[in-house]
Amino acid sequence: VHLAESGGGSVQAGGSLKLSCAASGSTSDIVAMGWFRQAPGKESELVAHITINADLTQYTNSVKGRFTITISSKSVKKNVYLEMNSLKPEDTAVYYCVAATDNSGYGHWGQGTQVIVSS
């Protein structure tokens, strides 16, 4: 599975960005997709994830009510999106699209896209 992110950038606090991720390769094996982020000097954090049929979504507490994850999986192409609103400086990080092809965790990662939120 290959994952390619887009949509990162710089925005002022309170602004919005939408991240997109396109999956290719063995996409029929994907069971869930999501977004991790890693800020400088911090460990990576699972921000949000969603099952392939969209029946379950989960968010880390700090983004609840501000971020929305959605998925498009009706065809061979799988796409996952992260709508980010009311952005805060602490949301600044590299955001990685991830995919799971079994229940052992997110073993597939994209190259990452930078999000910078200035105060």
N, C-alpha and C positions, 0 to 999 in steps of 0.2 A: 504494500500500500504506500503510495506517495501522496504527501499532503503539501499543498501550496497555499500560503496565507497572503492576504492583501488587505489594505485598508488602514494600516497604521498611519501615524503622523503626529503632529503637534497641535495642541488645542489649549485654550485657556480654561481655567477652572469653571465648572458649570456647563461646559460645552458637551458636544456629543461626537462620537465616532462609531462607525460600523465596521467590524472586521468580517472578512469572508475567508472561507477555506474550501478549496476544491480537492476532493480525493480522487485518485486514479489508481489503476492497477486492479488488485483483487478486492474490489469494493463490495462484492457480494458477501465477503467474509466479515465485514464490519458489523459489530453489535452495538457499539456506542461511540460517540465522538464528544469532544469537549475542548476546553481551553485552559491551559496552564499559563501562569505568568511568573516571571522572575525579575525582581527589582535588584539593583546593585547592592551587593553585600547581604542579600537575603536568600533564603531557600525558595525553591519553586513552590508554587501554590496552585492547587486546582481551583480555578475560578468558577467554572460552570461545566456541566456535562449533561448529555441528553442521550436517551436510547435511540436506536436507529428507527424505531416506529413512533418516536416522540411521546411514548406513554409515561415517561418519567424524566423530569428535569431536576437538577439540584444546583444550588449556588452556595458559595462561601458566604458567610454572614455579612461581610463588609460590602458586598455588592447587591444584596437582596433589595429589590425595589428600584434599583438603578440600571441593572444589566438584564438583558433578555437573550436567551439562547434559542435558536430555532434551527431546524434541519430540513433539508430537501433531499428525499431519498426514494422517490417514486420511480426513478430510472436507474440505469447502471451508474450514472454520475451521482455522487453523493456530495452535498455541500452543507457546511454548517456555518452559521452566522452568529456574531455576538454584537448586539446593539447595546452601546454603552452611553448612558445619559448621566447628567449631573456629575460629570467627571471631576475627580479631586486630584490634587498633586500626588497623593499616595497611591493613585492608580498607575502612576508612571512605572513602566516595566517593559520587558520584552514579552510579548504574548505568543504562545505556541499553540498551534492546533494539534490535537492528538486524536488517535483512533485506537479502539480496542477490537481485536478480532476473536477474542475468547474471554473467559472470565478471569484471566490472570493479570489484567490491568492494561494500562495504556502503553503499548509497546511501539507505537508508531507516532513519530513526531515530525512536524514541519520545521522549516528553517527559522521561523520566528519573525515577528514584525514589531517594530518599536512603537510604543505609545508614550508620548511625553505630554504631561499636563502641567501647565505653568500657572502659578498663583497670581 
